[in-house]
Amino acid sequence: FVGQLLQNKTVGIIGAGRIGAAYARMMVEGHKMNLVYFDPYPNKKLEAYLKDYGELLAKNGEAPVTCTRVETVEEVLRTADVVSLHCNLDKGTHHLMNKERLEMMKPEAVLVNAARGPVIEEAALVAHLKANPEFRCGLDVFEDEPAMAPGLADCPNAVIVPHIASASFWTRSGMATLAAANVAATLQGYPVWANPNAILPFIDTPLSELPKAAPSLVNAKELNLKTMA
């Protein structure tokens, strides 16, 4: 089994939020890949970072990387050598990757699903994997977990793991800490942390110095809880 080099190729991101942007940086910095992404909202911070990174490469005599936001999912699929899914699951993204869109991808492309299982029409993916032996996929989630579509587990060009992308000691212990901090803060009447995407002060801080707030309550409005100014 022989694969393709990632260096100097193009990575495509569908959903450039916090996780999608972090993945994009890993691929661009690690393999000097160009980035093409689709998201309804431009990620200006990511674009500025990669622009600066490209200029740094150029100053050191290397080819600069590029970052391009496109207007449709289809443009990402036709352009990228690796496509990684980081979108929300809703009516608009259910079976986003169906037979028609899979066929838009390069024959030797790699598809990674780090979002939710039903974003991919799994039966169509199995058929595509069987018809295109150079096409590859990496799946951490499935359309009907824990079950998989018939034939998926037998595809040699599919790498499958059982929804364990968060399975590191730091991540799992951090998740437990955040959950406990949410309960403790709410019982003590503390407000909700203003930025749920910036919760490292709750994880990398001694317990005696934790902020007096609930770090990440997604239903704070429904519970009529106050948010820190």
C-alpha positions in Angstrom: 0.0 0.0 0.0 1.6 3.3 -1.2 0.2 6.7 -0.4 0.7 10.2 -1.6 2.9 13.0 -0.1 1.0 15.9 1.4 3.7 18.4 1.0 2.8 21.4 -1.2 -0.6 20.1 -2.0 -4.0 21.6 -1.1 -6.0 20.9 2.0 -9.7 21.8 2.0 -11.7 22.6 5.0 -15.5 22.6 5.2 -16.3 24.6 8.3 -13.6 26.9 9.5 -14.6 27.4 13.1 -12.3 26.8 16.0 -11.6 23.1 15.3 -11.5 23.5 11.5 -9.1 26.4 11.8 -6.8 24.5 14.2 -6.8 21.5 11.8 -6.0 23.8 8.9 -3.0 25.3 10.7 -1.7 21.8 11.5 -1.8 20.8 7.9 -0.4 24.1 6.5 2.4 24.4 9.0 3.2 20.7 9.1 3.2 20.0 5.3 3.4 23.4 3.7 -0.1 22.8 2.1 -2.2 25.5 0.6 -5.6 26.0 2.1 -9.0 26.3 0.5 -12.0 26.6 2.7 -15.7 27.0 2.7 -17.6 28.6 5.6 -20.6 31.0 5.5 -18.5 33.4 7.7 -14.9 34.3 6.7 -12.3 33.4 9.3 -10.3 36.6 9.1 -8.0 35.6 11.9 -7.0 32.4 10.1 -6.5 34.2 6.9 -4.3 36.8 8.5 -2.3 34.2 10.3 -1.6 32.2 7.1 -0.8 35.3 5.2 1.9 36.2 7.7 3.1 32.5 7.7 3.4 32.6 3.9 5.4 35.8 4.0 7.7 34.2 6.6 8.3 31.3 4.3 9.0 33.6 1.4 11.6 35.6 3.4 13.4 32.3 4.1 13.5 31.3 0.4 10.6 28.8 0.5 7.4 28.9 -1.6 4.7 30.8 0.3 1.5 29.0 1.2 -1.9 30.4 0.1 -5.3 30.7 1.9 -8.4 31.0 -0.2 -12.0 31.2 0.9 -14.5 29.9 -1.7 -18.2 30.4 -2.1 -19.3 26.8 -2.4 -18.6 23.4 -1.0 -18.2 22.1 -4.6 -15.2 24.4 -5.2 -13.4 22.9 -2.2 -14.1 19.3 -3.4 -12.8 19.9 -6.9 -9.6 21.7 -5.7 -8.4 19.9 -2.6 -6.2 16.8 -2.3 -7.4 16.4 1.3 -10.9 17.4 2.4 -11.7 17.6 6.1 -15.3 18.1 7.4 -15.7 20.3 10.4 -19.3 21.6 9.9 -22.3 21.5 12.2 -24.9 18.8 11.6 -28.2 20.4 10.6 -30.8 20.1 7.7 -28.4 21.8 5.4 -25.4 19.5 6.1 -27.2 16.2 6.5 -25.8 14.0 3.7 -23.7 16.9 2.5 -21.2 14.4 1.1 -23.5 12.3 -1.2 -22.8 10.4 -4.4 -22.7 13.5 -6.5 -20.3 15.4 -4.3 -18.0 12.5 -3.8 -17.7 12.2 -7.5 -16.5 15.8 -7.7 -13.4 15.0 -5.6 -10.1 14.0 -7.2 -9.8 10.2 -7.8 -6.8 10.0 -5.3 -8.2 12.4 -2.7 -8.5 11.9 1.0 -11.8 12.6 2.8 -11.7 13.0 6.6 -14.9 13.3 8.7 -14.2 15.0 12.0 -17.7 16.4 12.2 -20.8 14.2 12.7 -21.5 10.9 11.0 -24.7 11.9 9.1 -22.8 14.6 7.2 -21.7 11.7 4.9 -24.1 9.5 3.2 -22.3 6.3 4.2 -23.8 3.9 1.7 -22.6 6.3 -1.1 -19.2 6.5 0.5 -18.8 2.7 0.5 -19.8 2.5 -3.2 -17.3 5.3 -4.0 -14.5 3.6 -2.0 -15.0 0.4 -3.9 -15.2 2.0 -7.3 -12.1 4.2 -6.7 -9.4 2.2 -5.0 -7.0 5.2 -4.9 -9.6 7.3 -3.0 -9.2 7.2 0.8 -11.1 8.2 3.8 -10.6 8.6 7.6 -13.6 8.3 9.8 -14.0 8.9 13.5 -17.8 9.1 13.4 -20.5 7.1 11.6 -24.0 7.8 10.2 -25.7 5.4 12.5 -23.3 4.9 15.4 -22.3 2.4 16.6 -23.3 0.6 13.4 -21.5 1.1 10.1 -22.9 0.8 6.6 -22.5 -2.7 5.1 -19.2 -3.1 3.5 -17.5 -0.1 5.1 -15.3 -2.2 7.5 -14.1 -4.3 4.5 -12.8 -1.3 2.5 -9.0 -1.4 2.6 -8.9 2.3 1.7 -10.9 3.4 4.8 -9.2 4.1 8.1 -11.8 3.8 10.9 -11.6 4.6 14.6 -14.5 4.4 17.1 -15.2 8.1 17.9 -12.0 8.6 19.9 -10.6 11.8 18.5 -10.7 13.3 22.0 -9.0 10.3 23.7 -6.0 11.9 25.2 -5.5 12.2 29.0 -5.3 16.0 28.8 -8.5 16.3 26.8 -10.6 13.8 28.8 -9.4 15.2 32.1 -10.1 18.7 30.9 -13.6 17.7 29.8 -14.3 16.3 33.3 -12.9 19.5 34.9 -15.1 21.7 32.8 -18.2 19.7 33.7 -17.4 19.8 37.4 -16.6 23.5 37.2 -20.0 24.2 35.5 -21.9 22.4 38.3 -19.9 24.0 41.1 -20.1 27.5 39.7 -23.8 27.3 39.0 -24.5 26.1 42.5 -22.5 29.0 44.0 -24.4 31.5 41.8 -21.4 32.5 39.7 -22.1 33.9 36.2 -21.3 32.1 32.9 -17.8 32.7 31.3 -18.1 35.2 28.5 -16.0 33.3 25.9 -16.7 29.5 25.8 -13.9 29.2 23.2 -11.3 30.5 25.7 -11.5 28.0 28.6 -7.9 27.2 29.2 -7.9 29.2 32.5 -10.2 26.5 33.9 -7.9 23.7 32.8 -4.3 24.9 33.2 -4.9 26.6 36.6 -4.7 25.3 40.1 -8.2 24.7 41.6 -7.7 27.4 44.2 -7.2 30.0 41.4 -10.0 29.0 39.0 -12.1 31.9 37.7 -15.4 32.4 39.5 -17.6 31.5 36.6 -19.1 28.5 34.8 -16.8 27.8 31.8 -19.1 26.5 29.1 -22.9 26.2 29.6 -24.4 26.0 26.1 -27.9 26.4 27.5 -27.2 29.4 29.7 -29.9 31.5 28.1 -32.6 28.9 28.6 -31.6 28.7 32.2 -31.7 32.5 32.6 -28.1 32.6 33.8 -26.1 35.8 33.7 -23.0 36.0 31.6 -19.8 37.8 32.7 -19.4 41.3 31.2 
